[in-house]
């Protein structure tokens, strides 16, 4: 997919990866970019930089997403690319409240479903369209210390796979973005930001380097052009996925050892369920 003269919607677009994509899409010649974020001021600021439209919306609200798509189509024409990028992370294991998982499920999984429901009918009618979902390397591997993040990001990848398999023959392209550490404010947006910044294992994702949003945007542009399903800004992730697929038991054993090296015996996630507060 080429971005020239395309209409794109980017959620979580006020900062980080989302803002980097907004700017790069504009540079690639997108006709109009709609920037969506809970932070209305941030969304409008990012949009103003590219002559786009900034919108405040809760991506876990299906009516809000349907309304967003309808308004975009009425004002600018059919949506060519929908980027479901909004996300956040928490710390916790089996002991964490189910309500926390449900909230994250809405942002990391249902939001992608709602976007697909809203844009696919028009895309299929036109014979072309593209969905890009930000899932994280955690969606292909796992996430130490965050059960909810690991589960919802895996589900995001599974949803993208299903859409690609089911609707690919109708001209629908699908890619899933799975980076490791990127310079964003995802930690500051987390309700567990203090734990994330100071807790054991906080630097796990940065093991293979911390990329800038511009670096990620370049990889995304290349992947869209080639219509690759996996978008892997950190090349090491591809090798990790191969190892996991070749021998999952060995991979799990390696992950167990790595996790053990990141946490003290007292703070190990295995103890979170039964520890005294």
LOVEX-190534 format. One record per residue (C-alpha): z, y, x. Coordinates in steps of 0.1 Angstrom, whole numbers, plus 5000, padded with zeros to 4 digits. Layout:
N
ZYX ...
END
This chain:
277
500050005000 499150355012 501350645001 498450894999 498351054964 501050814951 503950884927 507250754940 510850734928 513650684953 517250614942 520150694965 517750954979 520151234987 521151105021 520650825047 517850575043 516850715009 516451075022 514550945053 512150765029 511651075008 510651275037 508351015052 506650945019 505851325017 504451315052 502351015043 500751225015 502651114984 501551334954 505151364941 508551214950 511351194925 514751184942 517551014923 521251014932 524751044917 525051364939 522851604919 523051884944 522051644972 519251504952 517851844944 518251954980 516351654993 513651704967 513252074975 512351985011 509251794999 508351984967 509651694946 512051654917 515751594921 517551404893 521251294889 521550944874 523650634874 521350354884 523550094867 522750264833 519550104819 518950394794 519150644823 516550454843 514250414813 514550784806 513950864843 510750664844 509450794811 510051154822 508351094855 505350944839 505051224813 505251494840 503351334869 501551014858 502250644863 504850544889 503150374919 506250294939 509950254928 512450234956 515850094945 517950204974 521350314959 524250114972 527750114986 530149865003 533749754998 536249545017 537749235001 537648864995 538648624967 541648844960 539549154951 539449254914 536549104895 535949454880 534949564915 532349294917 531049384883 530649744893 528849654925 526649404906 525549694884 524349904914 523049634937 521449394912 521149524876 519749854888 516849674904 516349474872 516349794851 513849964874 511449664872 511749654834 510950024832 507950044856 506349704855 504549734821 502750044832 501949904866 500649574852 498449764827 497049974856 496649664878 498749784907 502249904916 505049844941 508749774941 510949814972 514549714971 517249784997 519249475001 520649465037 520649195063 523749075044 521448955017 519748715041 522848625061 526348725049 528948995053 532348945071 535149085050 533149185019 532648904994 531249144968 528649294992 527448955004 527148814969 525349114953 522949164983 521948794981 521348834944 519149144951 516948944975 516748654949 515648904922 512949054944 511748704953 511448614916 509548924908 507148874937 506548514927 506148584890 504148914890 502348914923 499048794907 499149094884 498849344913 502549394918 503749424954 507349364963 509249424995 512949395003 514549615030 517249425050 518549645078 521749605097 523649925108 521950255101 523250605105 524150675068 527250785048 527550445031 531050415045 532150755033 530750664998 532850354997 536150344979 537450145009 536150395035 539450405054 539450025058 535850015067 536250275095 539450145110 539749785099 539049475120 535349385122 534249735112 531549725140 530049385132 526849535116 526249755147 526049445170 522249485173 522149865174 522550155150 519150295138 518450635125 516950675089 513650795105 513350465124 513950265092 511350475074 508750395099 509350025096 509150065058 505750245060 504349975082 505649695059 504249865027 500849905044 500849535053 502649435020 505249225038 508049095017 510849115044 511349455059 513449405089 514149715110 516349515133 514049245148 517049015156 517548955119 514348755118 515648515144 519048485127 517248385095 515148125113 518347975128 519947965094 516947785079 516647545107 520247415107 522547585081 525647385091 525347495127 524747855115 527847845094 529847715123 528647995145 529448245118 532948105115 533548135152 532148485153 534348595124 537348445141 536548665172 536448975151 539748945132 543248875144 544948575129 547148805107 544149005094 541648725090 539948725055 541148375050 544648505046 543848795022 544248584991 547848464998 549248745020 552348945008 551649315001 
END
